[in-house]
């Protein structure tokens, strides 16, 4: 298969895994990057992942930037698990340990943080402010905001809180997560009904003391083991609805791992979590067919993989 060869790093934040490409010198357009995302984030393909991360140039005020394409080729406003990985690559590229990163519609502060466990490279990110303005999504439900209230267009009577981080999230707190119900609600949003044309991420959240366990149906991806912006939205929603106090550190768990989190009354959310590199190498991508082949691995980060596995095993 003839195509373009890309150097990449396979990485993950809290189990949310991605191929990451340094695209600062690239001239590829959006359609081409969407094809690369479909090729590399295909679970049946040779790389796999929840999406594609790009390290991009910043501007006068931001040291570097990030773009994130979902596995279906659509572009997300942000991805906070992915941002930590891009920040790590950006730190290495720019020689800094703290920066403001340029995102699609916003920015976020990223800082090299103390490791959350031995050998686990950790980044702290400050994102927000979270927005409750559902008209901006748009979500046409006859209200300007949705806080702990049912939404008529969904196949459930559960109460949701609608938060943009800045990508749209619907968060509901449950006694126990019913994955079948979560998928039904997620698929209803994924169908892009007239009242929710740009879709939304859906999270079912268990409150475990002062901690949270989050399960997410991610827009453009489906049921995922981890979604960083969903963990941020869930943290803010928990504080907004009085389940957790503002400015209180909580641990947010998911099937992929964990992050430390806290939210402020000013709607800023801080996450601190891993940015783990698994391997680096290159891959051939046929843009016409959005398929990948001929993966060459040049380095494996076995120590990092082992450190993360040890942390997760001890949860």
Backbone as a ProteinNet text record, in pm:
[ID]
protein_1_A
[PRIMARY]
XXXXXXXXXXXXXXXXXXXXXXXXXXXXXXXXXXXXXXXXXXXXXXXXXXXXXXXXXXXXXXXXXXXXXXXXXXXXXXXXXXXXXXXXXXXXXXXXXXXXXXXXXXXXXXXXXXXXXXXXXXXXXXXXXXXXXXXXXXXXXXXXXXXXXXXXXXXXXXXXXXXXXXXXXXXXXXXXXXXXXXXXXXXXXXXXXXXXXXXXXXXXXXXXXXXXXXXXXXXXXXXXXXXXXXXXXXXXXXXXXXXXXXXXXXXXXXXXXXXXXXXXXXXXXXXXXXXXXXXXXXXXXXXXXXXXXXXXXXXXXXXXXXXXXXXXXXX
[TERTIARY]
84.6	0	87.7	73.8	148	76.8	152.5	90.6	194.9	157.5	246.3	294.2	421.1	473.7	476.5	426.8	420.6	500.2	582.8	641.6	536.8	531.5	429.9	478.1	407.5	422.1	286.9	282.4	158.7	161.8	57.6	58	-81.2	-89.9	-222.2	-224.5	-341.9	-370.2	-484.7	-459.6	-562	-627.9	-548.7	-600.3	-664.6	-680.3	-734.6	-618.2	-611.1	-490.1	-502.2	-387.1	-383	-249.6	-250.3	-128.7	-112.3	10.4	40.3	143.3	116.1	204.4	244.4	372.2	420.7	386.9	284.5	234.5	274.9	373.9	408.8	460.2	522.5	575.2	486.2	370.7	285.4	203.5	176	88.2	-42.3	-67.6	-190.6	-312.6	-422	-547.2	-634	-748.8	-837.9	-886	-919.9	-971.1	-865.1	-741	-632.8	-611.2	-612.5	-595.4	-712.2	-831.7	-946.7	-924.8	-868.3	-838.3	-730.7	-628.3	-524.5	-584.8	-675.6	-740.8	-819.4	-895.4	-973.3	-882.4	-766.2	-672.6	-604.2	-557.1	-475.2	-556.3	-676.7	-760.1	-862.1	-836.5	-919.7	-874	-962.4	-924.3	-889.5	-937.5	-903.1	-774.3	-716.8	-596.2	-470.1	-353.9	-227.2	-185	-250.6	-212.4	-320.6	-441.6	-553.9	-546.4	-661	-666.6	-804.7	-822.9	-951	-959.1	-852.6	-848.9	-705.7	-685.2	-553.7	-519.9	-401	-351.8	-247.9	-255.2	-154.6	-92.3	41	113.1	124.9	74.1	72.8	145.4	168.3	229	132.6	187.4	106.6	93.6	93.2	86.8	168.9	147.1	228.7	216.6	103	79.7	79.4	74.3	68.1	188	261	387.3	367.2	256.6	225.4	76.1	28.8	-114.1	-143.6	-271.6	-317.7	-441	-445.5	-570	-598.8	-727	-764.5	-876.6	-853.8	-953.6	-1004.1	-1136	-1195.6	-1174.5	-1205.4	-1183.8	-1272.9	-1382.2	-1466.7	-1422.9	-1314.3	-1261.4	-1310.8	-1408.9	-1456.2	-1354.7	-1353.5	-1257.7	-1326.2	-1262.3	-1315.7	-1257.1	-1334	-1283.8	-1163	-1163.9	-1051.1	-1053.2	-948	-938.3	-836.7	-881.3	-791	-695	-735.4	-638.6	-532.5	-575.4	-481.6	-393.3	-449.4	-371.9	-248.2	-259.9	-142.3	-29.8	-66.7	33.7	93.4	9.2	59.2	147.2	108.1	189.5	328.1	334.4	465	550.7	491.6	565.5	601.1	509.5	535.5	645.7	648.7	757.1	892.1	897.7	1023.2	1063.8	965.5	994.8	1036.2	983.1	1007	1100.4	1137.1	1227.1	1166.1	1034.8	965.3	900.9	860.5	791.2	654.1	619.9	487.3	451.9	326.6	287.9	137.2	94	-46.1	-58.6	-145.1	-161.3	-282.8	-266.9	-374.8	-461	-591.7	-685.9	-773.1	-868.5	-949.2	-1029.1	-1095.1	-1180	-1144.1	-1034.5	-998.4	-849.9	-807	-671.1	-672	-556.4	-545.1	-401.7	-386.3	-253.4	-209.3	-86.6	-31.4	102.8	125.9	244.2	295.8	426.1	486.9	468.6	401.1	362.8	445.6	441.3	503.7	434.5	511.9	455.8	351.6	237.7	133.5	172.6	272.1	329.8	469	553.7	691.4	696.3	769.3	788.1	672.8	569.1	452.1	460.2	499.9	512	375.7	373.2	246.3	241.6	127.7	103.7	-21.9	-13.5	-131.7	-186.5	-317.1	-381.3	-496	-509.9	-616.8	-700.8	-826	-913.9	-1039.4	-1100.6	-1223.9	-1217.9	-1315	-1421.4	-1524.9	-1576.4	-1687.7	-1807.3	-1884.6	-2001.1	-2129.2	-2233.5	-2365.5	-2462.8	-2413	-2497.4	-2524.3	-2637.1	-2664.9	-2704.1	-2744.2	-2778.2	-2656.1	-2536.9	-2414.3	-2376.7	-2437.5	-2395.4	-2427.3	-2550.1	-2671.5	-2745.8	-2821.7	-2911.5	-3046.4	-3144.6	-3275.5	-3369.2	-3372.4	-3456.5	-3547.8	-3565.3	-3656.2	-3602.7	-3471	-3410.6	-3271.3	-3224.5	-3092.4	-2982.8	-3018.3	-2923.4	-2997.7	-2923.3	-2980.2	-2894.1	-2948.9	-2877.6	-2965.6	-2921.4	-2994.8	-3141.5	-3161.6	-3297.5	-3306.7	-3422.4	-3439.2	-3443.3	-3409.2	-3410	-3505.5	-3608.5	-3720.4	-3677.9	-3577.5	-3539	-3456.5	-3420.4	-3336.3	-3420	-3372.1	-3447.9	-3425.5	-3440.2	-3425.1	-3489.4	-3532	-3588.7	-3485.8	-3360.9	-3258.2	-3236.8	-3189.6	-3161.3	-3016.3	-2995.5	-2863.2	-2823.3	-2692.5	-2635.7	-2554.9	-2581.2	-2517.4	-2402.6	-2281.2	-2159.7	-2074.3	-2023	-1927.8	-1788	-1687.2	-1549.8	-1439.8	-1450.5	-1569	-1649.7	-1606.9	-1690.4	-1809	-1923.6	-2047.8	-2058.3	-2103.3	-2117.8	-2252.2	-2313.2	-2432.5	-2392	-2405.1	-2357.4	-2474.7	-2487	-2589	-2523.5	-2570.5	-2516.7	-2609.3	-2550.1	-2626.9	-2574.6	-2660.2	-2615.9	-2522.8	-2555.6	-2473.4	-2486.3	-2375	-2374.3	-2433.7	-2532	-2592.5	-2537.2	-2440.9	-2375.3	-2470.9	-2565.5	-2661.1	-2742.7	-2783.8	-2859.1	-2770.1	-2645.4	-2552.2	-2535.7	-2520.9	-2505.8	-2631.7	-2750	-2874.8	-2880.1	-2845.7	-2849.6	-2741.7	-2621.2	-2513.3	-2546.4	-2606.1	-2641.5	-2751.9	-2842.4	-2946.2	-2883.7	-2779.6	-2708.7	-2624.1	-2563.6	-2475.9	-2553.3	-2683.3	-2765.8	-2787.1	-2739.2	-2749.7	-2893.5	-2984.3	-3122.7	-3130.9	-3244.1	-3260	-3233.8	-3269.1	-3250.7	-3107.3	-3022.7	-2882.9	-2797.2	-2786.9	-2725.3	-2576.5	-2504.9	-2361.1	-2325.6	-2427.1	-2409.2	-2352.5	-2328.2	-2273.4	-2211.2	-2118	-2063.8	-2159.6	-2178	-2269.8	-2192.7	-2205.7	-2136.2	-2233.3	-2221.8	-2287.1	-2180.4	-2212.2	-2112	-2160	-2075.9	-2101.8	-2023.7	-2091.1	-2025.8	-1979.8	-1849.8	-1792.3	-1721.8	-1798.4	-1745.3	-1718.2	-1592.8	-1554.7	-1498.7	-1493.2	-1437.7	-1548.3	-1510.5	-1605.3	-1555.3	-1650.4	-1620	-1703.7	-1638.4	-1703.7	-1697	-1809.2	-1816.7	-1879.3	-1815.2	-1853.3	-1877.3	-1983.7	-2006.1	-1960.5	-1848.2	-1783	-1828.6	-1859.5	-1900.1	-1793	-1833	-1740.1	-1654.8	-1669	-1588	-1674.5	-1770.8	-1853.8	-1814.2	-1850.8	-1817.3	-1666.2	-1609.4	-1464.7	-1423.8	-1301.8	-1252.7	-1219.5	-1200.6	-1159.4	-1185.6	-1224	-1242.9	-1209.6	-1101.9	-1054.9	-1151.4	-1207.7	-1301.2	-1427.5	-1465.2	-1579.6	-1550.1	-1425.6	-1388.8	-1389.6	-1346.6	-1351	-1495.7	-1578.1	-1718.6	-1790.5	-1759	-1822.4	-1780.6	-1654	-1606.1	-1677.9	-1688	-1756.6	-1905.8	-1969.2	-2111.1	-2134.7	-2042.2	-2055.5	-2048.6	-1958.9	-1949.2	-2069.7	-2110	-2223.3	-2350.3	-2369.2	-2491.2	-2475.2	-2363.2	-2345	-2302.3	-2264	-2222	-2077.9	-1996.2	-1859.2	-1838.4	-1759.8	-1732.5	-1634.3	-1653.2	-1556.2	-1418.6	-1314.9	-1175.9	-1135.8	-1197.7	-1164.6	-1109.3	-990	-932.5	-1009.3	-1042.7	-1109	-1028.2	-1046.8	-988.1	-1099.9	-1078.5	-1178.2	-1125.9	-1198.3	-1160.4	-1240.6	-1184.5	-1255.3	-1195.2	-1242.9	-1189.9	-1043.6	-997.4	-860.1	-760.7	-808.4	-715.7	-774.8	-703	-748.5	-680.4	-741.6	-677.8	-713	-630.4	-665.9	-735.4	-841.1	-918.7	-974.4	-999.7	-1077.2	-1135	-1246.9	-1314.7	-1335.4	-1336.3	-1356.6	-1494	-1537.6	-1665	-1660.6	-1539.8	-1524.3	-1529.1	-1561.7	-1582.9	-1454.3	-1340.2	-1214.8	-1193.4	-1142.4	-1120.3	-973.2	-914.4	-775.6	-771.5	-700.3	-676.7	-526.5	-485.9	-346.6	-343.7	-273.1	-272.6	-157.6	-153.1	-39.7	-39.8	79.8	100.3	204.3	156.9	244.7	274.1	402.3	443	460.6	401.9	409.9	513.8	510.6	611.1	616.8	725.5	737.8	786.4	753.9	791.3	730.3	695	634.9	533.5	447.6	342.3	310.6	270.3	228.9	76.9	28.4	-114.9	-152.5	-251.6	-310.2	-426.7	-409.9	-512.6	-640.1	-627.3	-745	-839.4	-782.3	-865.6	-873.9	-801.1	-797.4	-760.9	-653.2	-604.1	-455.4	-410.6	-271.7	-205	-72.5	3.9	149.5	228.4	373.5	416.6	373.6	416.7	558.6	643.4	781.2	799.1	821.4	842.3	991.5	1032.6	1174.9	1212	1113.8	1141.9	1018.4	1037.9	930.2	963.8	866.4	885.3	838.8	913.4	870	862.5	956.1	954.3	828.4	789	667.7	543.3	539	424.7	412.9	526.7	526.4	484.3	530.4	494.3	345.2	287.8	143.9	65.7	107.7	40	42.3	152.8	163.3	65.7	54.8	-39.3	-181.7	-220.5	-358.3	-387	-290.1	-310.8	-333.5	-281.4	-293.7	-414.6	-496.5	-614.8	-714.4
-119.9	0	124.2	211.7	335.7	439.6	521.9	624.4	712.2	780.4	868.6	798.6	820.1	762.7	871.3	834.7	926.9	870.9	954.6	921.2	946	860.2	876.3	820.1	860.1	802.1	746.1	621.2	565.8	596.2	662.2	713.4	697.9	722.5	723.5	812.4	866.5	936.7	866.3	811.6	739.3	629.5	561.9	452.8	495.2	624.9	682	687.3	594.2	579.8	641.7	689.2	764.7	745.3	751.4	784.1	936.1	982	1125.4	1157.3	1259.6	1299.7	1445.1	1473.8	1612.3	1670.7	1756.8	1810.9	1957	2003	2145.4	2186.3	2094.3	2127.6	2076.2	2021.2	1958.1	2061.2	2028.1	2110.4	2037.7	1924.5	1849.6	1929	1913.9	1979.5	1893.3	1946.9	1879.8	1744.8	1737.4	1611.7	1502.3	1539.2	1440.5	1393.8	1486.6	1446.2	1360.5	1388.3	1303.6	1161.5	1147.9	1014.7	945.3	1020.3	962.6	913.5	992.3	951.6	823.1	812.7	691	570.6	592	482.1	438.5	534.5	501.4	471.2	527.5	503.3	393.2	310.7	194.5	78.1	30.2	-76.8	-206.7	-220.5	-339.3	-321.2	-199.6	-171.6	-197.8	-164.9	-200.4	-108.7	7	101.2	109.6	149	155.4	274.8	311.3	423.7	484.5	577.4	647	770.5	801.5	917.6	946.5	1056.8	1100.2	1233.2	1243.5	1368.4	1429.6	1561.3	1635.2	1741.9	1745	1857.9	1962.7	2082.5	2188.1	2311.5	2406.2	2532.8	2610.3	2692	2782.3	2917	3023.4	3158.5	3248.2	3378.2	3470.5	3445.4	3391.8	3374.6	3228.9	3135.2	2993.1	2921.6	2844.4	2784.3	2679.4	2607.2	2503.3	2478.1	2394.9	2368.4	2220.3	2187.8	2050.7	2049	1949.6	1915.6	1769.8	1736.1	1597.6	1557.6	1449.9	1394.8	1263.1	1248.9	1125.2	1012.8	891.8	776	777.1	855.8	866.1	979.8	1047.8	1155.6	1293.7	1303.5	1434.2	1494.5	1626.8	1694.2	1739.6	1714.9	1754	1887.3	1961	2088.4	2067.7	1959	1929.7	1782.3	1740.2	1606.3	1618.5	1619.4	1650.5	1536.5	1411.6	1302.6	1312.5	1344	1360.5	1482.8	1589.4	1711.7	1687.8	1602.2	1576.1	1512.6	1423.8	1359.9	1460.7	1544.7	1648.2	1746.4	1779.3	1869.9	1811.3	1681.5	1617.6	1634	1607.8	1624.3	1770.8	1860.9	2003.8	2051.9	2001.2	2037	1996.6	1875.6	1826.9	1910.1	1951.8	2026	2170.2	2229.2	2371.3	2395.6	2290.3	2306.2	2375	2363.5	2426.2	2319.8	2357.9	2267.1	2320.8	2436.3	2493.9	2577.9	2574.5	2644.9	2665.5	2755.2	2763.7	2700.9	2600	2526.4	2578	2596.7	2641.2	2522.5	2530.5	2426.1	2476.7	2397.5	2435.5	2562.6	2570.8	2686.5	2753.9	2713.4	2768.2	2743.6	2753.6	2714.8	2657.6	2604.2	2544	2556.2	2576.9	2580.3	2437.7	2403.5	2270.2	2285.1	2199	2209.1	2068.5	2049.5	1923.2	1911.9	1807	1791.8	1682.2	1678.3	1567.6	1438.2	1332	1205.1	1153.3	1106.4	1052.2	915.7	853.6	728.1	717.4	636.3	623.6	583.6	663.1	630.6	666.6	733.9	770.8	920.3	952.8	1092.8	1160.7	1275.2	1337	1483.4	1524.4	1661.9	1713.6	1837.1	1905.1	2000.1	2000.5	2086.2	2160.8	2286.7	2371.3	2415.8	2373.1	2397.8	2470.6	2539.5	2609.3	2754	2834.2	2794.6	2704.6	2610.2	2528.6	2618.6	2583.2	2664.1	2583.4	2651.6	2589.3	2638.4	2716.4	2775.2	2672.6	2603.5	2495.8	2549.3	2674.7	2731	2735.2	2740.1	2747.3	2613.2	2502.8	2371	2353.3	2372.1	2408.6	2284.2	2302.8	2198.9	2265.2	2233	2297.3	2216.7	2250.8	2178.8	2273	2395.2	2489.8	2550.7	2545.2	2602.9	2653.4	2755.6	2810.8	2725.1	2652.4	2562.7	2440.8	2331.8	2207	2162.4	2166.9	2125.1	2027.7	1901.8	1796.8	1790.7	1783.7	1782.5	1680.7	1616	1522.9	1597.4	1526	1583.2	1499.9	1563.9	1492	1407.3	1448.3	1375.1	1250.9	1223.3	1107.7	987.3	866	744.8	703.5	799	773.4	888.1	860.1	965.4	1022.4	981.4	1029.2	1180.2	1241.6	1385	1408.5	1502.4	1532.1	1676.3	1697.6	1831.4	1848.1	1957.8	1983	2081.5	2037.3	2115.4	2109.4	2223.7	2226.3	2253	2171.7	2180.3	2206.8	2268.5	2328.1	2230.4	2103.6	2007.9	1969	1936.8	1921.6	1787.7	1794.3	1675.9	1676.2	1558.2	1534.6	1438.1	1481.4	1405.9	1372.2	1244.7	1203.8	1120.5	1138.2	1065.7	948.8	831.4	707.7	629.3	543.1	454.7	346.2	294.9	192.3	210.5	200.3	226.3	108.3	138.3	41.2	71.4	-9.2	20.1	11.5	-79.9	-92	36.5	92	217.6	331.8	333.5	437.2	434	316.7	304.7	352.2	318.1	364.8	517.4	580	726	784.6	726.3	774.5	763.7	653	635.6	731.8	765.4	864	1000.1	1036	1161.7	1152.9	1036.1	1016.6	1025.8	1002.8	1010.7	1154.5	1251.2	1393.9	1435.7	1419.8	1462	1613.8	1660.1	1802.8	1890.5	1841.1	1922.9	1919	1829	1816.5	1785.5	1879.1	1847.7	1817.4	1868.3	1844.4	1733.7	1660.4	1544	1586.4	1490.3	1518.7	1393	1411.3	1302.2	1276.6	1151.8	1115.5	1037.4	1078.4	1010.1	971.1	846	798.4	797.2	854.7	878.2	823.7	742.6	695.2	782.1	829.7	902.3	800.3	797.6	701.5	780.4	819.6	908.2	1043.7	1087.3	1213.2	1190.2	1066.1	1031.5	1000.2	992.8	965.8	849.3	772.5	673.6	708.7	729.4	781.9	679.5	660.9	575	660.4	665.8	763.2	698.4	743.3	717.1	844	834.5	953.2	981.3	1105	1150.2	1115.6	1047.4	1011.5	890.1	831.1	716.7	600.4	627.7	523.4	501.2	386.7	354	346.1	423.8	432.5	407.9	357	330.9	458.9	569.7	693.4	811.8	923.9	1049.4	1161.9	1234.9	1336.3	1450.8	1502.4	1613.6	1568.4	1440.5	1388.1	1383.9	1348.7	1349.5	1491.4	1588.4	1728.2	1776.2	1746.1	1787.1	1724	1597.4	1528.3	1589.6	1628.3	1693.3	1825.3	1905.5	2034.2	2014.2	1917.8	1891.3	1845.5	1765.5	1719.9	1837.1	1932.6	2051.4	2142.9	2163	2251	2204.7	2074	2018.2	1984.3	2024.6	2008.4	1870.8	1785	1649.8	1648.2	1740.7	1758.7	1908.9	1947.9	2089.7	2142.5	2267.3	2331.9	2333.7	2336.4	2346.9	2232.7	2117.4	1997	1893.5	1842	1741.9	1611.3	1558.6	1429.3	1341.1	1212.9	1120.4	1072.7	1087.2	1044.9	918	809.5	679.9	651.1	567.8	513.6	376.9	309.8	176.3	180.3	296.4	306.6	342.6	402.5	445.2	553.1	666	771.2	902.4	1011.6	1142.3	1204.1	1298.3	1383.5	1506.3	1551.9	1661.3	1751.9	1877.3	1967.8	2076.7	2133.1	2237.9	2358.3	2476	2599.4	2657.6	2748.8	2816.2	2902.1	2936.6	3012.1	2921.7	2793.9	2694.6	2652.5	2669.4	2615.7	2477	2385.1	2247.7	2212.2	2156.4	2111.8	1959.9	1901.4	1757.5	1733.6	1634.4	1591.5	1442	1402.6	1260.9	1225.6	1100.1	1048.6	1091.9	1092.7	1107.8	1003	882.2	766.2	737.3	725.8	683.8	531.7	464.7	319.2	273.9	332.3	301.8	414.5	422	518.1	445.2	502.9	440.4	514.5	441.5	503.1	407.9	464.2	386.6	445.9	362.2	404.6	421.2	531.7	557.5	587.8	515.3	543.3	638.2	764.7	865	838.4	778.8	754.9	652.8	553.2	447.6	456.3	552.3	569.6	438.7	376.4	252.4	265.8	187.7	193.4	57.7	59.1	-64.6	-36.2	-144	-134.6	-50.4	-91.8	-25.2	-69.3	27.1	-0.5	60.3	-22.7	24.4	39	159.3	185.3	192.5	211.4	216.8	175.6	99.1	63	117.7	182.7	243.6	144.9	38.6	-70.3	-26.8	57.4	102.5	183.1	267	347.1	259.3	165.6	74.2	-3.2	-49.4	-126.9	-40.5	85.6	175	202.5	222.7	246.4	120.8	7	-118.6	-143.9	-110.2	-127.4	-36.8	88.3	182.1	131.2	90.3	43.7	-82.4	-172.1	-296.9	-271.8	-159.7	-129.2	-43.9	-10.1	72	-5.8
0	0	0	-100.3	-104.9	-20.8	46.1	128.3	192.6	298.8	372.8	499.1	532.6	656.9	763.4	881.5	994.5	1111.4	1172.9	1301.4	1409.5	1509.9	1613.4	1746	1850.5	1983.9	2023.8	2067.9	2123.9	2274.1	2322.4	2458.4	2519.7	2649.2	2711.8	2834.8	2860.9	2984.8	3052	3170.6	3246.4	3164.2	3080.4	2999.5	2869.5	2848.5	2724.8	2625.4	2528.5	2448.9	2310.2	2260.2	2135.3	2064.5	1931.1	1858.6	1859.4	1880.4	1887	1780.9	1699.5	1589.9	1608.5	1591.3	1590.1	1453.3	1449.4	1322.8	1303.3	1377.5	1369.6	1231.1	1161.5	1028.1	915.4	950	848.8	771	645.3	561.7	529	593.2	567	610.3	536.4	569.9	659.7	696.8	790.8	739	610.7	555.2	562.6	537.3	544.1	687.2	782.5	921.9	970	920.8	956	905.2	786	731.2	813.6	855.4	940.4	1071.8	1128.1	1253.2	1234.7	1126.6	1103	1085	1024.5	1002	1131.1	1209.6	1325.5	1449.9	1461.3	1579	1554.9	1456.7	1426.7	1515.1	1603.2	1695.5	1621.9	1500	1421.9	1343.1	1347.3	1272.1	1353.3	1298.2	1362.4	1476.5	1493.4	1598.7	1705.8	1667.6	1759.7	1853.1	1908.7	2001.2	2004	2096.5	2109.5	2021.7	1951.2	1864.8	1825.6	1756	1710.1	1774.6	1834	1891.7	1799.6	1784.3	1708.8	1797.1	1802.4	1860.3	1751	1776.6	1675.8	1729	1639.4	1680.4	1769.3	1856.2	1937.3	1867.4	1948	1893.3	1984.9	1978.8	2057.1	2207	2251	2394.3	2438.4	2344.5	2377.2	2315.5	2397.4	2352.6	2245.1	2251.5	2153.7	2158	2068.2	2062.3	2048.2	2056.3	2039.9	1951.5	1864	1795.1	1825.1	1836.3	1864.5	1771	1694.9	1604.8	1663.2	1670.8	1718.9	1618.3	1660.4	1573.9	1450.6	1452.9	1333	1241.2	1276.3	1193.5	1231.2	1320.6	1365.5	1461.5	1470.7	1558.9	1686.2	1798.6	1928.1	1971.6	2054.2	2105.5	2196.7	2271.6	2359.3	2397.3	2463.3	2521	2633	2757	2866.9	2898.7	2879.2	2892	2783.5	2662.8	2552.9	2569.2	2626.6	2643.9	2729.5	2829.9	2913.1	2830.4	2739.6	2654	2556.6	2498.3	2407.7	2483.8	2607.3	2688.6	2711.2	2737.9	2756.5	2631.7	2516.3	2391.3	2368	2403.7	2388.6	2480.8	2603.6	2695.7	2636.7	2582.5	2524.8	2403.3	2324.9	2202.1	2229.2	2336.3	2362.5	2480.2	2552	2664	2783.7	2799.5	2911.8	2998.7	3118.5	3209.3	3247.7	3194	3215.6	3093.6	3052.8	2930.8	2928.9	2842.8	2806	2667.9	2658	2532.6	2456.9	2327.8	2240.8	2200.9	2228.1	2189.7	2075.3	2030.5	1914.2	1940.1	2056.3	2085.2	2216.4	2279.2	2409.2	2432.1	2557	2591.8	2732.9	2775.4	2907.1	2955	3084.7	3144.5	3174.5	3139	3164.7	3236.1	3335.9	3419.8	3446.4	3436.2	3479.5	3629.9	3675	3814.4	3880.6	4014.2	4085.6	4044.9	4026.9	3981.5	4080.1	4027.9	4115.3	4170.2	4110	4159.3	4099.7	4161	4114.1	3967.3	3888.3	3747.9	3656.8	3710.1	3629.7	3597.8	3474.9	3432	3446.3	3514.2	3553.1	3510.7	3460.1	3416.8	3486.8	3534	3587.7	3481.6	3463.6	3363.6	3428.9	3391.2	3444.4	3326.1	3323.6	3209.3	3253.9	3161.7	3191.4	3142.9	3185.8	3277.6	3211.2	3290.2	3242.6	3214.7	3115.7	3077.5	3093.6	3141.3	3155.7	3048.5	2953.5	2849.4	2739.8	2750.1	2654.2	2516.9	2509	2378.4	2287.9	2347.6	2268.2	2206.9	2253	2201.4	2053.4	2001.2	2074.6	2125.1	2235	2283.1	2309.6	2228.3	2234.9	2324.5	2452.4	2548.7	2624.3	2573.4	2636.4	2764.3	2785.3	2904.8	2870.7	2944.2	2921.3	2984	3089.6	3154.1	3207.1	3225.5	3275.2	3392.9	3512.1	3632.5	3709.1	3716.6	3787.9	3743.8	3612.9	3558.8	3445.5	3430.2	3317.9	3185.4	3077.8	2943.1	2859	2808.9	2746.3	2627.7	2552.5	2432.4	2456.4	2581	2610.5	2652.2	2624.1	2658.9	2804.4	2895.5	3038.4	3114.9	3236.2	3321.1	3417.2	3405.7	3497.8	3483.4	3591.8	3592.2	3551.1	3459.8	3407.1	3436.7	3440.7	3442	3314.9	3243.6	3114.2	3133.3	3098.4	3119.4	2993.8	2950.3	2839.1	2893.1	2846.3	2898.9	2794.6	2682.3	2622.5	2537.6	2522	2450.7	2539.1	2481	2557.5	2630.8	2757.1	2841	2911.3	2918	2999.5	3109.3	3234.9	3349.7	3440.4	3476.3	3573	3682.3	3805.5	3920.5	3952.6	3966.2	3980.9	4100.6	4154.8	4262.5	4210	4092	4027	3876.6	3806.2	3661.9	3586.5	3503.4	3413.4	3274	3228.1	3101.2	2983	2988.5	2877.8	2865.2	2978.7	2975.8	2928	2974.5	2930.1	2778.3	2722.8	2577.6	2505.9	2558.9	2496.1	2492.3	2603	2609.2	2518.8	2522.7	2437.8	2290.5	2251.5	2110.6	2067.5	2159.6	2128	2099.7	2174.7	2149.5	2023.5	2001.7	1886.6	1755.1	1760.5	1640	1594.1	1673.4	1639.3	1607.6	1704.2	1680.9	1661.5	1610.4	1580.3	1702.7	1820.2	1940.6	1993	1937.3	1979.3	1856.3	1762.4	1632.1	1638.2	1738.7	1748.4	1846.4	1892.2	1980	2115.7	2202.8	2335.1	2392.8	2484.7	2564.4	2680.9	2715.8	2824.2	2929.8	3056.5	3165.3	3276.4	3321.3	3442	3551.4	3666.9	3770.5	3903.9	3966.6	4103	4201.2	4305	4413.6	4517	4541.6	4635.8	4745.3	4848.5	4950.2	4888.3	4891.2	4827.7	4688.3	4646	4515.1	4415.4	4288.3	4180.5	4096.6	4043.4	3940.3	3818.9	3704.9	3585.7	3472.6	3406.9	3287	3177.8	3060.5	2958.4	2823.4	2757	2614.7	2544.7	2474.9	2419.9	2277.1	2252.3	2119.7	2016.4	1909.8	1803.9	1832.7	1952.4	1992.3	2037.3	2125.9	2184.9	2329.6	2383	2521.6	2534.3	2625.8	2638.6	2782.9	2801.1	2936	3010.3	2936.8	3001.2	2910.4	2970.9	2897.2	2994.5	2966	3059.1	3078.2	2968.4	2983.5	3055.1	3041.7	3115.9	3265.7	3301.5	3442.7	3497	3415.9	3457.7	3470.1	3371.5	3375.7	3494.1	3522.9	3635.5	3768.2	3778.8	3901	3922.5	3817.4	3830.5	3860.8	3793.8	3818.3	3961.8	4015.4	4154	4251.4	4223	4308.5	4290.4	4166.3	4136.4	4206.2	4215.4	4273.9	4422.4	4483.2	4626.6	4671.7	4579.2	4618.1	4670.9	4622.3	4667.6	4687.4	4785.8	4808.7	4704.6	4664	4576.3	4642.9	4559.6	4605.7	4698	4677.2	4752.8	4656.9	4687.8	4597.1	4606.6	4491.2	4481.7	4387.9	4399.4	4303.2	4211.8	4083.7	3985.5	3918.9	3937.5	3882.1	3755	3670.7	3555.6	3528.6	3424.7	3396.6	3354.9	3307.6	3262.8	3370.6	3481.3	3585	3671.9	3686.9	3777.1	3744	3794.2	3800.8	3935.2	3981.4	4094.2	4037.2	4103.8	4046.1	4153.7	4115	4198.5	4110.4	4155	4080	4169.4	4108.8	4183.4	4154.3	4241	4218.3	4092.8	4047.9	3923.4	3801.4	3822.6	3715.3	3646.6	3713.4	3663	3722.8	3642.2	3687.5	3668	3773.5	3768.7	3772.4	3677	3675	3681.1	3756.3	3758.3	3734.7	3629.2	3594.8	3503.5	3467	3391.2	3245.4	3189.4	3045.2	3009.3	2986	2971.7	2825.6	2792	2658.5	2659.9	2560.2	2550.9	2449.1	2329.8	2228.4	2126.9	2054.9	1945.9	1821.7	1705.6	1579.6	1464	1359.8	1242.2	1180.9	1095.7	1032.6	896.5	803.6	670.2	668.6	613.8	604.9	460.5	410.1	279.6	302.6	265	291.6	212.1	95.2	11	72.3	139.9	198.8	350.4	408.5	554.2	624.1	575.6	634.3	664.6	762.2	806.7	790.8	772.5	761.4	793.6	796.6	808.3	928.4	1047.2	1169.5	1204	1231.3	1273.6	1411.9	1511.9	1648.9	1672.3	1711.8	1733.6	1880.8	1967.5	2111.1	2188.6	2293	2385	2524.2	2586.3	2717.6	2825.5	2839.2	2927.4	3073.1	3117.9	3257.3	3286.7	3192.6	3213	3213.7	3123.4	3118.3	3249.2	3300.7	3424.8	3543.4	3545.9	3655.9	3657.2	3539.7	3532.5	3570.7	3522.6	3555.2	3706.8	3771.1	3916.2	3987.9	3941.7	4003.1	3990	3870.3	3848.5	3927.7	3936	4011.2	4159.1	4209.1	4351.8	4384.6	4286.2	4312.3	4400
[MASK]
+++++++++++++++++++++++++++++++++++++++++++++++++++++++++++++++++++++++++++++++++++++++++++++++++++++++++++++++++++++++++++++++++++++++++++++++++++++++++++++++++++++++++++++++++++++++++++++++++++++++++++++++++++++++++++++++++++++++++++++++++++++++++++++++++++++++++++++++++++++++++++++++++++++++++++++++++++++++++++

